[in-house]
Every structure is written in structure tokens, then in C-alpha cells.
Amino acid sequence: MVKRILREAVSGRTLLAATIALAIVGGLLVVAQAVTTANIVAGAFLGGKGLAELGRPLVALGAIAVLRAGFTYLRQLAADGFSARVREDLRSRLFARVLALGPVGVSGERTGELIATSLDGVEGLDPYLAHYLPQTALAALIPLTVLVAVLLQNLLAGAILAVTAGLLPYFMILLGRAAEQRTKRQWRLLQMLSGHFLDVVRGMRTLQLFGRSRRQVEIIRQVSEAHRCATLDTLKIAFLSAFALELLASLSTGLVAVAISFGLLGGTLHLAAGLAILILVPEFYLPLRGLGSDFHAGLAGAVAAERIFDLLDGPAAAGASGTRRLPQGTPLEIRLQHVTYSYPGSAKPALAGLDLAWRPGETLAVVGPSGAGKSTLLRLLLGFAVPDGGEILVDGVPLRSLDLDWWRRQIAYVPQQPTLFEGSVADNIALGRPGASRQEIESAARVARAHDFILGLPEGYQTQVGDGQTALSQGERQRIALARALCSGASLLLLDEPTASLDAESDAAVSAAIADLARGYRAVIVAHRLSTAERASRIAVLAAGSVAEEGTPEELRRHGVIYRSLLRSYYALAEVR
């Protein structure tokens, strides 16, 4: 894991190198501080030196202490900077990975688990990066420096330190393996709890309707209790590890003290050297004990890192992989030729020989029964999937050869449940075009039939929206999202059932906005409400993954067999409602 993180931490290697260099300097200062302290004590008690004679050594000792504190502060500062850079880079890459995979690539992942990995998992790396990794350098460099200094003074004391230093990692490995298994179980339970909790929150209304909410509360309680027990089991191992390390270090310090006493009694060791060794022994074990505690503190982050790297190392995102870009401002003509696509593990193709084309300035409504391939068509156009057969052509250029980022900037997508982010209404409309002027924002809002109700908000376009802010209806949120798409200046608008779940008033407003789109904008509208499709300039009826009927609303009302059947079903359902 350490090697993998070091390979990934390209942007923070300078800070990590600085941390190690400062650790080396700190080790030398530890030896200098111990030797200076021992000389001062020995000079005062054996040499009878007074304060005047010990003035310079005392000043030197104070200077060494200040330098050691300063270098320790700088070392921790560099370690924190290293941790922040690596976490920022990993989170950015993880978000980019999830966005590149799209809904098809992450369909097997639970949203709550992805959120827990992206937030708690990445943040959990901080103890590992800021403390454990630098502590490994300290545990290797400072004890080695101290050991060399002790060996030069007394071979027996140095031999005791060398032997016990080899036993400490052995105990750490034994206890670390047990702690790692329990920490992995703890992290799996946390992911399960996060994913299940988010699913329950999203489906709470449905659960209440069917009387299953209390059962889900009990399941969450059980998983939370299991996570609590797993956390306590991990803490038991951590406390046991700390006890073992402290016990071994204390016994070793006692043995070194006995060796020093024999040397002093036998006259083979000077008092100053003996004192220096006694002062250095705790400094010898301190980094090793710190390594043990930091290991347990950073173990959760290391386990989370495995999950992060699994996501980063997964199958490549399916989509456009070229580098070509078309001239800016060119009206794009899109054509689908014999496009086929099947979802992994599905025997039935979602699209089977789909042929479809639309020109600039044309609004196309795609309708059809559930499972006809409407959502699959949007995913292919957004670049989240690549056709198994056939080709999607943009001005005659295969979509797979285009730069995916460039292509997605030509598209504005409005989902069924749009998200409004923390900020003002104007900020949300200008999200896809940060430099948009107030006039451009208002113009897009007018086309989306949102301008009038926005002016009625407490602060107009500066009204704060998002979680915990001004409450908006689903229809108002939909119209703001539509205004955002129009303001972006995209060449192609993709609207996924824009009037689904709307009341009659909002439906009429959004439908009127779509009618305006048909008179100058180009859009693809996936519609379940046929009243929305009737506003488009052309309608394509999908059935079994291909175009069964195509034409203007008037033509399909006269000659479209499937479309007329859909109309009869739709209006019959509307009358029942």
C-alpha cells in the first residue's frame, strides 16, 4: 500500500522528501541534545562547575531545543501538506473516474457507498498520510542514528537496543494483522450502513406507504450496532498493541540501565556517556511506539485506499476516446446509422438497428413504451456507452473519434429530477456558463417560462436555493434547470421526460417553453407525456429498440398506428386522473 501511494503521490513527493530530510536533522538534534545535557549534568556534579562555566553549554542546549522544536513543527507542516495534496488529487481523480464511467459504468455501485468512499474514505487517509508514512521515516532514521551513537559509547547497551528493536516490529506485525482484519470488517459495515441509509432516505415515502419504514429502522439499528462492535474490537487490538510496545520498551530500558550501571561500577564507562545513553534510550523507542499508534490510527485510511484504488483501476469508461474537435459554432447534424446496443448480461438488445437523424434547429421527441430504448439513446448521445454495432455520426464524423470532454460541452442535459446547488438562482442558471451576463440569464429564464416566478421570490434572481434554502416546487426547479441548459449555449439539448411528475400548471409552462424550443433551438426530448411530444417539430416512435414510426405530430396522428394507440392510452389515463 505504501508503494502504491508513493506512486500515486506525484504532486506531493517534494513535501514527502522534505519530511524525511527534516526527520534526519531531527535525529541528529536528538543525539546532540542528549550529549549536551549529559555533559552539563556530569560537569555540574563531578567537575564542580558553576553557572558561569556552564553558561555556554546551557545556551547551546536551549538553542538545540528550539531548533528541534522548529524542525518538528516544519516536519509536521510538510507532512500535513503532503497529505492534503495527495487527498485532493485522489478525490479529484475519483470524481473524474465516476463522472467518466457515467450511469452505465457505476450501475453496480450503491450511491451511499460511493459517497462514503469519496468523502469519509479519502478523509480517512489523513492519519495514514500525515502521520503514519512520515512516522515510518522517523522509525527508521532516528533509532538508527541513536543506535550508532550508543554503540560508540557502550557495545552492550547498543546490542540490547539492536535486539529489542527487532522484536518490536515482530509484535507490531502480529497485532497489525489482527487489527487489519477487524478494520476491514468495520469499513465494510460502514459502507453497508451508508449505502442502506441513503437508499432508505430516498425511498422513505414509498416505505411509509407500504408500512415498511419501522422494519428499515430496525435494520439500520442492527447494522449500526454491528459497526459499533467492530469499532470496539479494533480499539481493543490497538490498546493491546500499545500495551505490548510500552511493556517491551520499559523492559528494554531497564536492561540498558543495568548494563550502564555495570559499566560505571567497572570504570569502563564515564558518567557523561552513561547519562547520554540513558537519555537516548527513550528517544530510541519513542518513534517505534509512535509508529505503532499511528499505524492503528491510519489503518482505516489504508483500508479505504484499497477501495479507492479498486475504483480507479476498474474497467475503462466506455465512450468517445478520440481527440478530434469540430469547428466552433458549426451547426451539428447528428445521424444514427444501424445502431445496436446491449447491456452487459442482457440477452435482449436495448437498441436493434436504430436509424435516426435530426438537423440543426429541429426539435425531436422520442416516445415509446417502457423498455423501447429511449434512455439508452440518451446514454449513447452523452457518451456514457458505445454502440455494439453501427455508428453515431456528428457532421459525418464518428462520435467515438471525438474528444469526449469537448463533445459533452456541446450538450446541455436536463434530467427528470434536476439538482439545484447552493447559491443564488442566477448562479444556478449560469452554472454551465459562468461568464453569462444578467441579460443572458434573464433571456434564458424567459424562454424557460421561469422569469415571472423568479421575480416573485424573496430576492428575485439573488434568492438562495439548494438544500436548506428557499423551497421550490418540482415544476419551478425544472424550469430553472431548463433555463440553465438554454443559458449554457450548448448546440444540443437533451431533455429526459421534462414534464414527468409535474402538476398541470408547471406542465403547461414547461410545455410552452418546449414549444419555443421547437422554433429555434435543437433538442431531443424523451417524453412519457404525449402532450409534451406534440410540441416537437418531429416525433420518433421507438419499439423494440428501433424506430417504428416517424413524422410530424400531424402526420403521426393521421397515419401512425403505434402513436395513435399511445395517444388513446394516454388520454384515457388522463381522463381517469
LOLUM-135706 format. One record per residue (C-alpha): residue number from 0; x, y, z. Coordinates in steps of 0.05 Angstrom, whole numbers, plus 5000, padded with zeros to 4 digits. Layout:
<site NUM,<X,Y,Z>>
...
This chain:
<site 0,<5000,5000,5000>>
<site 1,<5057,5048,5016>>
<site 2,<5089,5036,4948>>
<site 3,<5023,5048,4912>>
<site 4,<5010,5113,4950>>
<site 5,<5081,5136,4935>>
<site 6,<5070,5122,4861>>
<site 7,<5004,5160,4862>>
<site 8,<5031,5218,4903>>
<site 9,<5069,5252,4846>>
<site 10,<5047,5322,4866>>
<site 11,<5068,5313,4939>>
<site 12,<5135,5278,4932>>
<site 13,<5174,5343,4945>>
<site 14,<5138,5352,5011>>
<site 15,<5149,5279,5030>>
<site 16,<5223,5286,5014>>
<site 17,<5225,5349,5058>>
<site 18,<5191,5310,5114>>
<site 19,<5244,5255,5111>>
<site 20,<5301,5306,5108>>
<site 21,<5274,5343,5169>>
<site 22,<5267,5275,5204>>
<site 23,<5342,5262,5192>>
<site 24,<5360,5331,5220>>
<site 25,<5314,5318,5279>>
<site 26,<5350,5252,5294>>
<site 27,<5418,5287,5295>>
<site 28,<5390,5340,5342>>
<site 29,<5364,5286,5389>>
<site 30,<5435,5259,5396>>
<site 31,<5464,5329,5404>>
<site 32,<5412,5347,5458>>
<site 33,<5426,5283,5497>>
<site 34,<5501,5291,5495>>
<site 35,<5498,5365,5514>>
<site 36,<5451,5350,5573>>
<site 37,<5495,5293,5598>>
<site 38,<5558,5337,5595>>
<site 39,<5523,5393,5633>>
<site 40,<5500,5345,5689>>
<site 41,<5567,5310,5693>>
<site 42,<5604,5376,5695>>
<site 43,<5560,5402,5750>>
<site 44,<5563,5341,5795>>
<site 45,<5632,5312,5782>>
<site 46,<5670,5372,5756>>
<site 47,<5641,5421,5805>>
<site 48,<5629,5472,5750>>
<site 49,<5587,5532,5766>>
<site 50,<5535,5570,5727>>
<site 51,<5586,5616,5695>>
<site 52,<5626,5557,5667>>
<site 53,<5563,5521,5644>>
<site 54,<5534,5583,5611>>
<site 55,<5554,5566,5540>>
<site 56,<5532,5493,5544>>
<site 57,<5465,5516,5573>>
<site 58,<5456,5566,5516>>
<site 59,<5474,5512,5467>>
<site 60,<5424,5465,5499>>
<site 61,<5370,5518,5494>>
<site 62,<5388,5531,5421>>
<site 63,<5385,5456,5405>>
<site 64,<5317,5450,5439>>
<site 65,<5290,5509,5399>>
<site 66,<5318,5481,5335>>
<site 67,<5289,5413,5349>>
<site 68,<5220,5443,5363>>
<site 69,<5225,5484,5300>>
<site 70,<5245,5426,5256>>
<site 71,<5190,5383,5287>>
<site 72,<5139,5437,5270>>
<site 73,<5165,5443,5199>>
<site 74,<5165,5367,5191>>
<site 75,<5092,5363,5213>>
<site 76,<5074,5422,5168>>
<site 77,<5106,5387,5108>>
<site 78,<5071,5322,5126>>
<site 79,<5003,5357,5130>>
<site 80,<5016,5390,5063>>
<site 81,<5035,5322,5033>>
<site 82,<4971,5292,5060>>
<site 83,<4927,5349,5034>>
<site 84,<4957,5345,4964>>
<site 85,<4950,5270,4958>>
<site 86,<4879,5270,4984>>
<site 87,<4859,5327,4937>>
<site 88,<4890,5291,4878>>
<site 89,<4856,5224,4896>>
<site 90,<4788,5256,4907>>
<site 91,<4793,5294,4841>>
<site 92,<4813,5231,4804>>
<site 93,<4758,5191,4838>>
<site 94,<4705,5243,4819>>
<site 95,<4732,5246,4748>>
<site 96,<4730,5170,4745>>
<site 97,<4658,5165,4768>>
<site 98,<4637,5220,4720>>
<site 99,<4673,5186,4663>>
<site 100,<4640,5119,4678>>
<site 101,<4572,5151,4679>>
<site 102,<4507,5117,4699>>
<site 103,<4523,5054,4660>>
<site 104,<4592,5044,4690>>
<site 105,<4570,5055,4762>>
<site 106,<4504,5019,4756>>
<site 107,<4530,4963,4801>>
<site 108,<4553,5011,4855>>
<site 109,<4510,5037,4912>>
<site 110,<4508,5113,4915>>
<site 111,<4517,5114,4991>>
<site 112,<4580,5071,4986>>
<site 113,<4609,5116,4932>>
<site 114,<4595,5177,4975>>
<site 115,<4626,5144,5036>>
<site 116,<4688,5126,4996>>
<site 117,<4695,5195,4964>>
<site 118,<4685,5233,5029>>
<site 119,<4699,5191,5092>>
<site 120,<4747,5144,5056>>
<site 121,<4791,5198,5027>>
<site 122,<4789,5239,5091>>
<site 123,<4807,5176,5130>>
<site 124,<4873,5175,5092>>
<site 125,<4896,5237,5130>>
<site 126,<4924,5199,5192>>
<site 127,<4957,5149,5145>>
<site 128,<4990,5202,5101>>
<site 129,<5004,5257,5152>>
<site 130,<5026,5213,5209>>
<site 131,<5039,5140,5192>>
<site 132,<5081,5150,5129>>
<site 133,<5125,5204,5160>>
<site 134,<5130,5162,5223>>
<site 135,<5158,5104,5183>>
<site 136,<5216,5150,5163>>
<site 137,<5225,5171,5236>>
<site 138,<5222,5099,5260>>
<site 139,<5277,5081,5210>>
<site 140,<5323,5141,5216>>
<site 141,<5321,5165,5288>>
<site 142,<5331,5096,5321>>
<site 143,<5388,5082,5273>>
<site 144,<5422,5148,5290>>
<site 145,<5413,5136,5364>>
<site 146,<5438,5064,5358>>
<site 147,<5502,5087,5324>>
<site 148,<5513,5139,5379>>
<site 149,<5502,5087,5435>>
<site 150,<5546,5034,5402>>
<site 151,<5603,5084,5401>>
<site 152,<5596,5092,5477>>
<site 153,<5577,5021,5501>>
<site 154,<5572,4958,5459>>
<site 155,<5528,4920,5510>>
<site 156,<5476,4975,5513>>
<site 157,<5477,4981,5437>>
<site 158,<5468,4906,5430>>
<site 159,<5407,4907,5476>>
<site 160,<5376,4963,5434>>
<site 161,<5390,4926,5369>>
<site 162,<5358,4861,5394>>
<site 163,<5296,4894,5423>>
<site 164,<5288,4939,5363>>
<site 165,<5280,4875,5321>>
<site 166,<5227,4848,5369>>
<site 167,<5183,4910,5366>>
<site 168,<5165,4904,5292>>
<site 169,<5151,4829,5303>>
<site 170,<5098,4845,5355>>
<site 171,<5072,4901,5311>>
<site 172,<5063,4854,5252>>
<site 173,<5026,4802,5294>>
<site 174,<4978,4852,5324>>
<site 175,<4973,4892,5260>>
<site 176,<4947,4833,5221>>
<site 177,<4892,4821,5271>>
<site 178,<4875,4896,5272>>
<site 179,<4874,4898,5196>>
<site 180,<4821,4843,5190>>
<site 181,<4777,4878,5241>>
<site 182,<4786,4945,5208>>
<site 183,<4766,4917,5140>>
<site 184,<4703,4889,5172>>
<site 185,<4690,4956,5204>>
<site 186,<4698,4993,5137>>
<site 187,<4652,4943,5101>>
<site 188,<4599,4954,5154>>
<site 189,<4607,5029,5147>>
<site 190,<4598,5025,5071>>
<site 191,<4537,4980,5080>>
<site 192,<4507,5027,5131>>
<site 193,<4520,5088,5086>>
<site 194,<4490,5056,5025>>
<site 195,<4430,5027,5060>>
<site 196,<4416,5092,5098>>
<site 197,<4416,5133,5034>>
<site 198,<4370,5083,5000>>
<site 199,<4322,5086,5059>>
<site 200,<4321,5162,5059>>
<site 201,<4307,5164,4984>>
<site 202,<4252,5113,4988>>
<site 203,<4222,5135,5055>>
<site 204,<4156,5157,5024>>
<site 205,<4147,5090,4989>>
<site 206,<4166,5052,5052>>
<site 207,<4115,5091,5092>>
<site 208,<4060,5078,5041>>
<site 209,<4073,5003,5047>>
<site 210,<4083,5004,5122>>
<site 211,<4156,4981,5119>>
<site 212,<4191,5042,5149>>
<site 213,<4196,5012,5220>>
<site 214,<4228,4949,5193>>
<site 215,<4281,4991,5157>>
<site 216,<4295,5030,5221>>
<site 217,<4307,4964,5256>>
<site 218,<4355,4942,5201>>
<site 219,<4394,5007,5207>>
<site 220,<4398,4997,5282>>
<site 221,<4426,4927,5273>>
<site 222,<4478,4949,5223>>
<site 223,<4497,5008,5267>>
<site 224,<4505,4961,5327>>
<site 225,<4549,4914,5286>>
<site 226,<4591,4974,5264>>
<site 227,<4598,4996,5337>>
<site 228,<4621,4926,5359>>
<site 229,<4671,4922,5301>>
<site 230,<4699,4991,5322>>
<site 231,<4707,4968,5394>>
<site 232,<4741,4904,5372>>
<site 233,<4791,4946,5332>>
<site 234,<4803,4991,5392>>
<site 235,<4817,4930,5435>>
<site 236,<4872,4909,5388>>
<site 237,<4900,4979,5386>>
<site 238,<4902,4984,5462>>
<site 239,<4934,4915,5467>>
<site 240,<4986,4935,5416>>
<site 241,<5003,4999,5455>>
<site 242,<5009,4959,5519>>
<site 243,<5056,4907,5488>>
<site 244,<5100,4961,5458>>
<site 245,<5103,5001,5522>>
<site 246,<5119,4938,5563>>
<site 247,<5175,4916,5516>>
<site 248,<5204,4987,5514>>
<site 249,<5203,4992,5590>>
<site 250,<5237,4925,5600>>
<site 251,<5290,4943,5548>>
<site 252,<5303,5009,5582>>
<site 253,<5313,4972,5648>>
<site 254,<5363,4924,5616>>
<site 255,<5402,4983,5587>>
<site 256,<5403,5016,5655>>
<site 257,<5433,4952,5685>>
<site 258,<5486,4950,5631>>
<site 259,<5504,5023,5643>>
<site 260,<5509,5011,5719>>
<site 261,<5558,4954,5708>>
<site 262,<5599,4998,5662>>
<site 263,<5601,5055,5713>>
<site 264,<5619,5008,5771>>
<site 265,<5673,4975,5730>>
<site 266,<5702,5041,5708>>
<site 267,<5695,5026,5635>>
<site 268,<5641,5080,5624>>
<site 269,<5644,5154,5640>>
<site 270,<5584,5186,5676>>
<site 271,<5571,5234,5619>>
<site 272,<5568,5176,5569>>
<site 273,<5523,5136,5614>>
<site 274,<5476,5194,5624>>
<site 275,<5475,5207,5549>>
<site 276,<5456,5134,5536>>
<site 277,<5400,5136,5588>>
<site 278,<5373,5200,5557>>
<site 279,<5377,5170,5487>>
<site 280,<5342,5104,5503>>
<site 281,<5271,5134,5509>>
<site 282,<5285,5173,5445>>
<site 283,<5305,5107,5412>>
<site 284,<5238,5074,5428>>
<site 285,<5194,5136,5420>>
<site 286,<5189,5134,5343>>
<site 287,<5176,5059,5345>>
<site 288,<5120,5067,5396>>
<site 289,<5093,5125,5355>>
<site 290,<5094,5081,5293>>
<site 291,<5050,5030,5328>>
<site 292,<4998,5081,5349>>
<site 293,<4999,5117,5282>>
<site 294,<4991,5050,5247>>
<site 295,<4925,5037,5282>>
<site 296,<4902,5109,5272>>
<site 297,<4916,5105,5197>>
<site 298,<4893,5033,5186>>
<site 299,<4822,5055,5168>>
<site 300,<4850,5101,5115>>
<site 301,<4894,5046,5087>>
<site 302,<4833,5000,5081>>
<site 303,<4794,5056,5048>>
<site 304,<4852,5068,5000>>
<site 305,<4844,4996,4975>>
<site 306,<4772,5011,4956>>
<site 307,<4793,5077,4923>>
<site 308,<4846,5043,4882>>
<site 309,<4797,4988,4862>>
<site 310,<4752,5042,4833>>
<site 311,<4810,5077,4798>>
<site 312,<4836,5011,4770>>
<site 313,<4768,4986,4745>>
<site 314,<4749,4976,4673>>
<site 315,<4759,5036,4628>>
<site 316,<4699,5080,4616>>
<site 317,<4662,5065,4552>>
<site 318,<4654,5126,4509>>
<site 319,<4688,5170,4458>>
<site 320,<4762,5161,4463>>
<site 321,<4788,5205,4406>>
<site 322,<4817,5275,4405>>
<site 323,<4782,5306,4346>>
<site 324,<4742,5371,4354>>
<site 325,<4696,5402,4303>>
<site 326,<4700,5476,4285>>
<site 327,<4668,5521,4338>>
<site 328,<4600,5548,4321>>
<site 329,<4586,5497,4266>>
<site 330,<4513,5473,4266>>
<site 331,<4518,5399,4283>>
<site 332,<4478,5347,4245>>
<site 333,<4472,5282,4282>>
<site 334,<4456,5215,4250>>
<site 335,<4449,5146,4279>>
<site 336,<4462,5090,4229>>
<site 337,<4441,5018,4246>>
<site 338,<4460,5029,4319>>
<site 339,<4455,4968,4364>>
<site 340,<4469,4963,4439>>
<site 341,<4460,4910,4493>>
<site 342,<4471,4919,4567>>
<site 343,<4522,4872,4599>>
<site 344,<4488,4807,4620>>
<site 345,<4425,4822,4580>>
<site 346,<4405,4774,4524>>
<site 347,<4356,4824,4494>>
<site 348,<4386,4885,4458>>
<site 349,<4364,4953,4483>>
<site 350,<4374,4982,4413>>
<site 351,<4369,4940,4350>>
<site 352,<4388,4973,4284>>
<site 353,<4366,5043,4304>>
<site 354,<4366,5093,4247>>
<site 355,<4352,5165,4265>>
<site 356,<4375,5234,4244>>
<site 357,<4359,5307,4261>>
<site 358,<4384,5372,4235>>
<site 359,<4401,5439,4267>>
<site 360,<4340,5478,4290>>
<site 361,<4297,5415,4295>>
<site 362,<4265,5390,4359>>
<site 363,<4257,5315,4361>>
<site 364,<4212,5280,4411>>
<site 365,<4226,5207,4425>>
<site 366,<4167,5167,4451>>
<site 367,<4150,5095,4460>>
<site 368,<4131,5042,4512>>
<site 369,<4176,5027,4572>>
<site 370,<4238,4988,4550>>
<site 371,<4236,5015,4479>>
<site 372,<4306,5044,4485>>
<site 373,<4293,5117,4499>>
<site 374,<4341,5124,4559>>
<site 375,<4393,5082,4523>>
<site 376,<4392,5131,4465>>
<site 377,<4407,5188,4513>>
<site 378,<4465,5150,4545>>
<site 379,<4496,5137,4477>>
<site 380,<4489,5210,4457>>
<site 381,<4521,5232,4523>>
<site 382,<4580,5186,4511>>
<site 383,<4567,5141,4572>>
<site 384,<4564,5080,4527>>
<site 385,<4590,5059,4458>>
<site 386,<4546,5024,4407>>
<site 387,<4559,4950,4398>>
<site 388,<4545,4959,4324>>
<site 389,<4531,5015,4276>>
<site 390,<4555,5087,4283>>
<site 391,<4535,5154,4312>>
<site 392,<4557,5209,4265>>
<site 393,<4565,5282,4282>>
<site 394,<4571,5322,4217>>
<site 395,<4595,5257,4186>>
<site 396,<4649,5245,4239>>
<site 397,<4641,5182,4283>>
<site 398,<4626,5202,4355>>
<site 399,<4676,5152,4382>>
<site 400,<4732,5192,4348>>
<site 401,<4713,5258,4381>>
<site 402,<4743,5288,4444>>
<site 403,<4693,5266,4498>>
<site 404,<4701,5328,4541>>
<site 405,<4692,5373,4481>>
<site 406,<4631,5335,4458>>
<site 407,<4597,5339,4526>>
<site 408,<4608,5414,4528>>
<site 409,<4564,5417,4465>>
<site 410,<4507,5384,4503>>
<site 411,<4461,5410,4557>>
<site 412,<4424,5355,4594>>
<site 413,<4361,5365,4636>>
<site 414,<4343,5303,4678>>
<site 415,<4276,5285,4708>>
<site 416,<4299,5306,4777>>
<site 417,<4347,5365,4767>>
<site 418,<4393,5387,4823>>
<site 419,<4398,5459,4847>>
<site 420,<4464,5474,4881>>
<site 421,<4478,5520,4939>>
<site 422,<4477,5591,4913>>
<site 423,<4431,5641,4881>>
<site 424,<4381,5627,4826>>
<site 425,<4425,5667,4778>>
<site 426,<4486,5625,4797>>
<site 427,<4447,5561,4783>>
<site 428,<4424,5586,4715>>
<site 429,<4494,5608,4696>>
<site 430,<4526,5544,4722>>
<site 431,<4544,5519,4652>>
<site 432,<4567,5587,4630>>
<site 433,<4599,5624,4689>>
<site 434,<4612,5688,4649>>
<site 435,<4539,5697,4628>>
<site 436,<4512,5767,4636>>
<site 437,<4449,5784,4674>>
<site 438,<4413,5797,4608>>
<site 439,<4432,5728,4581>>
<site 440,<4409,5696,4646>>
<site 441,<4342,5731,4644>>
<site 442,<4333,5716,4570>>
<site 443,<4343,5642,4583>>
<site 444,<4294,5645,4642>>
<site 445,<4241,5678,4599>>
<site 446,<4246,5624,4546>>
<site 447,<4241,5571,4601>>
<site 448,<4179,5607,4629>>
<site 449,<4217,5618,4695>>
<site 450,<4226,5693,4695>>
<site 451,<4159,5712,4725>>
<site 452,<4161,5665,4785>>
<site 453,<4235,5682,4798>>
<site 454,<4216,5756,4804>>
<site 455,<4164,5734,4856>>
<site 456,<4217,5701,4900>>
<site 457,<4241,5740,4962>>
<site 458,<4304,5767,4929>>
<site 459,<4289,5753,4856>>
<site 460,<4348,5724,4819>>
<site 461,<4392,5731,4881>>
<site 462,<4347,5685,4922>>
<site 463,<4388,5630,4954>>
<site 464,<4367,5559,4934>>
<site 465,<4392,5490,4948>>
<site 466,<4388,5445,5009>>
<site 467,<4360,5482,5069>>
<site 468,<4346,5546,5028>>
<site 469,<4284,5573,4994>>
<site 470,<4236,5516,4979>>
<site 471,<4216,5509,4906>>
<site 472,<4165,5463,4874>>
<site 473,<4186,5409,4825>>
<site 474,<4160,5450,4767>>
<site 475,<4199,5512,4788>>
<site 476,<4263,5471,4795>>
<site 477,<4250,5440,4727>>
<site 478,<4243,5508,4695>>
<site 479,<4307,5534,4727>>
<site 480,<4343,5472,4702>>
<site 481,<4315,5485,4632>>
<site 482,<4339,5558,4636>>
<site 483,<4407,5532,4657>>
<site 484,<4410,5488,4596>>
<site 485,<4389,5545,4549>>
<site 486,<4439,5594,4581>>
<site 487,<4497,5546,4570>>
<site 488,<4496,5559,4495>>
<site 489,<4501,5485,4480>>
<site 490,<4489,5461,4409>>
<site 491,<4445,5404,4431>>
<site 492,<4393,5400,4487>>
<site 493,<4375,5332,4516>>
<site 494,<4312,5332,4558>>
<site 495,<4295,5269,4596>>
<site 496,<4219,5269,4607>>
<site 497,<4218,5344,4626>>
<site 498,<4145,5344,4648>>
<site 499,<4145,5280,4688>>
<site 500,<4115,5287,4758>>
<site 501,<4094,5359,4745>>
<site 502,<4027,5390,4764>>
<site 503,<3982,5417,4709>>
<site 504,<4006,5489,4716>>
<site 505,<4080,5470,4713>>
<site 506,<4066,5421,4657>>
<site 507,<4035,5477,4616>>
<site 508,<4093,5525,4630>>
<site 509,<4147,5474,4611>>
<site 510,<4107,5451,4550>>
<site 511,<4102,5524,4527>>
<site 512,<4178,5530,4536>>
<site 513,<4187,5468,4494>>
<site 514,<4143,5498,4440>>
<site 515,<4191,5557,4438>>
<site 516,<4249,5509,4432>>
<site 517,<4217,5480,4370>>
<site 518,<4221,5549,4338>>
<site 519,<4295,5559,4340>>
<site 520,<4332,5511,4386>>
<site 521,<4351,5439,4372>>
<site 522,<4332,5388,4425>>
<site 523,<4319,5315,4436>>
<site 524,<4261,5304,4483>>
<site 525,<4247,5237,4515>>
<site 526,<4174,5243,4534>>
<site 527,<4124,5199,4570>>
<site 528,<4071,5253,4568>>
<site 529,<4049,5257,4496>>
<site 530,<4025,5328,4507>>
<site 531,<4099,5346,4511>>
<site 532,<4116,5307,4448>>
<site 533,<4062,5343,4410>>
<site 534,<4102,5408,4418>>
<site 535,<4162,5380,4379>>
<site 536,<4174,5391,4306>>
<site 537,<4183,5316,4294>>
<site 538,<4168,5253,4333>>
<site 539,<4203,5186,4331>>
<site 540,<4165,5126,4360>>
<site 541,<4211,5072,4386>>
<site 542,<4191,5000,4393>>
<site 543,<4237,4941,4409>>
<site 544,<4299,4985,4402>>
<site 545,<4286,5013,4333>>
<site 546,<4245,5069,4300>>
<site 547,<4176,5041,4286>>
<site 548,<4144,5106,4263>>
<site 549,<4169,5176,4248>>
<site 550,<4140,5242,4226>>
<site 551,<4109,5307,4248>>
<site 552,<4055,5305,4302>>
<site 553,<4001,5316,4249>>
<site 554,<4028,5260,4205>>
<site 555,<4031,5210,4262>>
<site 556,<3961,5228,4287>>
<site 557,<3935,5211,4217>>
<site 558,<3978,5151,4197>>
<site 559,<4017,5127,4258>>
<site 560,<3986,5062,4284>>
<site 561,<4030,5056,4346>>
<site 562,<4029,5131,4360>>
<site 563,<3952,5134,4357>>
<site 564,<3949,5074,4404>>
<site 565,<3995,5111,4453>>
<site 566,<3952,5173,4446>>
<site 567,<3888,5135,4462>>
<site 568,<3921,5103,4524>>
<site 569,<3950,5169,4547>>
<site 570,<3885,5209,4542>>
<site 571,<3845,5152,4572>>
<site 572,<3892,5153,4632>>
<site 573,<3888,5229,4636>>
<site 574,<3811,5225,4639>>
<site 575,<3816,5174,4696>>
<site 576,<3862,5220,4734>>
